[in-house]
């Protein structure tokens, strides 16, 4: 995690020796966040059931500094594991989720249990532990399919999948807790986060790792739909910066919702071309398949609110993010 020097200097005092709990901390975004918190000398406890992740990256930190990074293997739906992980935490980053529209269509009950009921349980445990603030990893899918762009926080949500509905419910719980308890909260609506460590060995993998894997294997990337659907792709380090800025805010955030993106959009066809250029320029051109049910057509984040309130500014561009991600996906293939 390579934060700009001005942010690193500003953020460090907010985390020095502070006890922090990260749910889903062994996962894609979580492991990057835990690294950043460790670099700031926070005392981090990770809870993860490893259903979507491995201990590879967090385990390395535990080996290096077991007094500062602790791991609890378990689900946020398990009372004992959640209470153990949350003990004495002052800051909570809630990233544990089933983050997939197709998976929510296949098993909507499980998605709701983890994303909505799980958030309720994390909020209850955080309050019981005496935590001061909770940062929720929310989702831009809450906006649904709308023609208005960019998407701003004042728009009426129109969730178009069980996943989107469960994440929106988590936001509402987060806001309710801020209004009715002394636990301050904030919801960060992530727009299409990608980068190193995003898994590709799952039927519900994201588009960047799916394209990367096929290109490395010399196969054509498969675009679901016409390829002109657009996304505000957000490199993972930008997402981590937003989480840290939310946690470090000196002002109450009162359950507010903030977009987290790059403020630019690119088509899926553009993404396929750029990844191919980085990984395998000689690979066959993209193939097309039917569009996925529940997918949003176009997405673009309005960053006005988060810039004004938290001082957020994306520092890794889409193009640079794709280059870094491609470098990471390429490395195992070359080993």
C-alpha positions in Angstrom: 0.0 0.0 0.0 1.6 3.2 -1.2 -0.3 6.2 0.1 0.8 9.7 -1.0 3.1 11.2 1.6 0.6 13.9 2.5 -2.1 11.4 3.4 0.2 9.1 5.2 1.5 11.9 7.5 -2.1 13.1 8.1 -3.5 9.6 8.9 -0.8 8.0 11.0 -1.8 9.7 14.3 -5.4 8.5 14.0 -4.3 4.8 14.1 -1.1 4.7 16.2 -1.7 2.0 18.9 -5.5 2.1 18.3 -7.3 -1.2 18.5 -9.1 -1.9 15.3 -11.4 -4.8 14.1 -11.6 -5.6 10.4 -14.3 -8.0 9.3 -13.5 -9.8 6.1 -9.9 -8.7 6.7 -8.3 -11.7 4.9 -10.1 -10.9 1.7 -9.3 -8.8 -1.4 -9.9 -5.3 0.0 -9.5 -6.3 3.6 -5.9 -7.6 3.2 -4.8 -4.3 1.6 -6.5 -2.4 4.4 -4.9 -4.5 7.1 -1.5 -3.8 5.6 -2.1 -0.1 5.7 -3.3 -0.2 9.3 -0.3 -2.2 10.3 2.0 0.3 8.7 0.4 2.9 10.8 1.1 0.8 14.0 -2.6 0.0 14.7 -3.4 -3.1 16.7 -5.5 -5.0 14.3 -7.8 -8.0 14.8 -9.1 -9.7 11.7 -12.2 -11.9 11.6 -12.8 -14.0 8.5 -14.3 -17.4 7.8 -11.9 -17.9 4.8 -14.8 -18.9 2.6 -13.8 -16.3 0.0 -10.1 -15.8 0.9 -6.9 -17.3 2.4 -4.6 -16.4 5.2 -1.7 -15.9 2.7 -1.4 -12.1 3.0 -2.6 -11.5 6.6 -0.7 -14.5 7.7 2.6 -12.9 6.6 1.8 -9.9 8.8 1.0 -12.2 11.8 4.3 -14.0 11.3 6.2 -10.7 11.3 4.3 -9.0 14.1 2.0 -11.3 16.1 1.6 -8.7 18.8 0.0 -6.2 16.4 -2.0 -8.4 14.0 -4.4 -11.1 15.4 -6.7 -13.4 13.4 -10.0 -14.9 14.5 -11.3 -17.6 12.1 -15.0 -17.5 12.1 -18.1 -15.9 10.6 -19.8 -12.7 11.6 -22.9 -14.9 12.1 -21.1 -16.7 15.0 -21.6 -15.1 18.4 -18.3 -16.3 20.0 -16.0 -15.5 17.1 -17.5 -12.0 16.6 -17.3 -11.1 20.3 -13.7 -12.3 20.4 -12.7 -10.3 17.3 -14.5 -7.1 18.5 -13.1 -7.1 22.0 -11.8 -3.6 23.0 -12.0 -2.3 19.4 -12.3 1.4 19.0 -12.6 1.4 15.2 -14.4 -1.2 13.1 -14.1 -1.7 9.4 -16.9 -3.9 8.2 -15.9 -5.5 4.9 -17.3 -9.0 5.4 -19.9 -9.7 2.7 -21.0 -12.0 -0.2 -20.1 -9.5 -2.9 -21.7 -10.9 -6.0 -24.8 -10.2 -8.0 -24.9 -13.7 -9.6 -24.4 -15.4 -6.3 -27.2 -13.4 -4.8 -29.5 -14.6 -7.6 -28.4 -18.2 -7.0 -28.7 -18.0 -3.2 -30.6 -14.8 -2.1 -31.2 -16.1 1.4 -27.5 -16.6 2.1 -26.6 -13.1 0.7 -29.2 -11.5 2.9 -28.0 -13.4 6.0 -24.4 -12.3 5.5 -24.8 -8.8 4.1 -27.9 -7.5 6.0 -28.3 -9.6 9.1 -24.5 -9.9 9.4 -24.2 -6.1 9.4 -26.8 -5.9 12.1 -24.8 -8.3 14.2 -21.6 -6.4 13.6 -23.2 -3.2 14.7 -24.5 -4.8 17.9 -21.1 -6.3 18.7 -19.4 -3.0 18.0 -21.7 -1.1 20.3 -21.2 -3.8 23.0 -17.4 -3.5 22.7 -17.6 0.3 23.1 -16.3 1.1 19.6 -16.4 4.7 18.5 -16.9 4.5 14.8 -17.8 1.9 12.2 -16.9 2.1 8.4 -19.2 0.0 6.2 -18.1 -1.1 2.8 -21.3 -0.4 0.9 -22.0 -0.8 -2.8 -22.8 1.4 -5.8 -25.2 -1.3 -6.9 -27.7 0.4 -4.5 -28.3 3.0 -7.3 -29.5 0.4 -9.8 -30.1 1.0 -13.4 -30.6 4.8 -13.8 -30.0 7.0 -16.8 -28.7 9.9 -14.7 -25.0 10.1 -14.5 -22.9 10.7 -12.5 -24.6 8.9 -9.6 -24.8 11.1 -6.5 -25.8 10.3 -3.0 -29.0 12.3 -3.2 -30.5 9.9 -5.8 -33.3 7.5 -4.8 -31.8 4.0 -4.6 -33.1 1.4 -7.0 -31.5 -1.9 -6.1 -31.9 -4.3 -9.0 -30.6 -7.6 -7.4 -30.8 -9.4 -4.0 -27.2 -8.4 -3.5 -27.9 -4.7 -4.1 -30.9 -4.8 -1.8 -29.0 -6.5 1.0 -26.2 -3.9 0.8 -28.7 -1.1 0.8 -30.4 -2.6 3.9 -26.9 -2.6 5.6 -26.6 1.1 4.9 -30.0 1.8 6.5 -29.0 -0.2 9.6 -25.7 1.8 9.7 -27.6 5.1 9.6 -30.1 3.9 12.2 -27.3 3.0 14.6 -25.7 6.4 14.2 -29.0 8.1 15.0 -29.9 6.0 18.0 -26.6 5.1 19.7 -23.2 6.6 20.5 -21.6 4.6 17.7 -20.7 6.9 14.8 -21.0 5.3 11.4 -20.3 5.9 7.7 -21.2 4.0 4.6 -18.8 4.1 1.6 -20.4 3.1 -1.7 -17.6 1.4 -3.6 -17.7 1.5 -7.4 -16.2 -1.6 -9.0 -13.1 -2.1 -7.0 -10.3 -4.1 -8.7 -6.6 -4.8 -8.2 -4.0 -7.3 -7.0 -5.4 -10.2 -4.9 -8.8 -10.1 -6.4 -9.5 -13.8 -6.9 -10.2 -15.4 -10.3 -10.7 -19.0 -9.1 -14.4 -18.6 -8.4 -17.5 -18.8 -10.6 -18.4 -15.4 -9.1 -15.1 -13.7 -9.9 -15.0 -10.0 -11.0 -14.5 -9.0 -14.6 -10.9 -7.9 -14.3 -9.5 -11.2 -12.9 -11.8 -13.2 -15.3 -10.3 -11.3 -18.3 -6.8 -11.6 -16.9 -7.0 -15.4 -16.4 -8.3 -16.1 -19.9 -5.7 -13.8 -21.5 -2.9 -15.5 -19.6 -4.2 -18.8 -20.9 -4.2 -17.5 -24.4 -8.0 -17.5 -24.6 -10.3 -14.7 -25.8 -12.0 -12.7 -23.0 -15.7 -13.2 -22.9 -17.8 -10.1 -22.6 -21.3 -10.5 -21.3 -23.4 -8.1 -23.3 -22.4 -5.8 -26.1 -19.3 -4.4 -24.2 -20.6 -0.9 -24.3 -21.8 -1.0 -20.7 -19.6 1.3 -18.6 -18.1 1.3 -15.1 -16.3 3.6 -12.8 -13.4 1.2 -12.0 -11.8 1.9 -8.7 -8.3 0.7 -7.9 -8.1 -1.0 -4.5 -5.7 1.5 -3.0 -8.2 4.3 -3.7 -10.8 2.3 -1.8 -8.5 1.8 1.2 -7.7 5.5 1.3 -11.4 6.3 1.5 -11.8 3.8 4.4 -8.9 5.3 6.3 -10.1 8.9 5.7 -13.5 8.0 7.1 -12.1 6.4 10.2 -9.7 9.3 10.8 -12.3 12.1 10.4 -12.4 14.4 13.3 -16.0 15.3 12.7 -19.0 13.0 13.4 -20.2 11.3 10.2 -23.6 10.4 11.5 -24.3 7.5 9.2 -23.7 9.5 6.1 -23.2 7.8 2.7 -20.2 8.6 0.4 -19.4 7.5 -3.1 -15.9 6.0 -3.6 -14.7 5.8 -7.2 -12.4 7.5 -9.7 -15.0 9.8 -11.2 -14.4 8.4 -14.7 -16.0 5.6 -16.7 -14.7 3.1 -19.1 -16.6 0.5 -21.2 -16.1 -3.2 -20.7 -14.7 -3.4 -24.2 -12.1 -0.7 -23.3 -11.2 -2.8 -20.3 -10.7 -5.9 -22.4 -8.5 -4.1 -24.8 -6.3 -2.5 -22.1 -5.8 -5.8 -20.2 -5.0 -7.6 -23.4 -2.4 -5.0 -24.2 -0.8 -5.6 -20.8 -1.0 -9.4 -20.7 -1.3 -10.9 -24.1 -1.6 -8.6 -27.2 -1.7 -11.7 -29.5 -4.7 -13.3 -27.8 -7.9 -13.7 -29.8 -10.3 -10.7 -29.7 -13.2 -10.7 -27.3 -16.1 -13.1 -27.6 -19.6 -12.1 -26.5 -22.2 -13.8 -24.4 -25.6 -12.9 -23.0 -25.8 -10.0 -20.5 -26.0 -11.1 -16.9 -29.3 -10.7 -15.0 -29.2 -7.9 -12.4 -26.2 -6.1 -13.9 -26.2 -2.3 -14.1 -25.7 -0.8 -17.5 -23.7 2.3 -16.7 -22.0 3.6 -13.6 -20.1 6.7 -12.7 -19.5 8.2 -9.3 -20.0 11.8 -8.3 -17.2 12.5 -5.8 -18.3 16.0 -4.7 -19.5 15.0 -1.3 -16.5 12.8 -0.3 -14.0 15.4 -1.6 -15.6 18.1 0.5 -16.2 16.1 3.7 -13.2 13.7 3.8 -10.7 15.2 1.5 -10.7 12.1 -0.7 -9.0 12.2 -4.1 -8.3 9.1 -6.1 -4.5 8.8 -6.6 -4.2 5.7 -8.8 -5.8 6.1 -12.2 -7.8 3.4 -14.0 -5.0 2.8 -16.5 -2.3 2.6 -13.9 -4.5 0.4 -11.8 -4.9 -2.0 -14.7 -1.2 -2.1 -15.3 -0.5 -2.9 -11.6 -3.2 -5.6 -11.5 -1.9 -7.2 -14.7 1.6 -7.3 -13.3 0.3 -9.1 -10.3 -1.8 -11.6 -12.3 1.2 -12.2 -14.6 3.6 -13.0 -11.8 2.3 -16.5 -10.9 2.2 -17.5 -14.5 5.9 -16.5 -14.9 7.0 -18.2 -11.7 
